[in-house]
Amino acid sequence: HWLFGQAAFRSGQYKIVTIEQSPTDPVARRDKPAVRHDPPILFDLHADLGERNNIANEKPEIVLRLLSEMAKAQSPR
């Protein structure tokens, strides 16, 4: 598993993104606000390493599983 704040979570070959912040440069980021994805976007990193094809509509069960795993990872232990 891999968690990036409240923005993205990876489990196995799948990565879910709920908030997109780019560019990574904090000065440039002021000019381009974060984009909240509702519903989240989903990528299969084995088939799409460049994260160009959102497959969330094709894999709703994976979206739900990753959102659940993401919430658990964010919870204080």
Salt bridges, closest charged atoms under 4 A:
GLU20 OE1 - HIS37 NE2 2.71
GLU51 OE2 - LYS15 NZ 2.94
GLU69 OE1 - HIS1 NE2 2.98
GLU69 OE2 - ARG65 NH1 2.86
